[in-house]
């Protein structure tokens, strides 16, 4: 089973998502549901890290960046097959210009 590692930006993205939904949208139940869903989706990568294709971008695809999603959030990650480690790079709302953010 692959080891899951969150980068600092991904940790911040998760906290920011929870805060935004909880405080700005005044919906603590939805905040918990979304964060729990994202974490559960990431945990599935332990078993199937290569399940998702590389992102559809020439540069990011060459860097072997993969994407999965939960609800309205895209989860970007890299699987290092030699170390059997999944690096969660970013967790971004699906309406943002993620290609420019990740470059």
Number of C-alpha atoms within 10 A of each C-alpha: 11 19 16 19 16 16 14 11 13 20 16 14 17 20 13 13 20 21 17 15 18 16 12 10 11 12 14 16 10 14 20 16 13 20 18 14 15 20 14 12 15 23 16 14 22 16 11 11 23 15 12 14 12 20 19 13 11 10 12 15 13 11 12 16 22 22 20 19 18 19 11 11 20 19 22 22 28 19 20 15 11 6 9 14 18 22 20 24 22 24 25 21 17 14 9 11 10 15 12 7 9 12 7
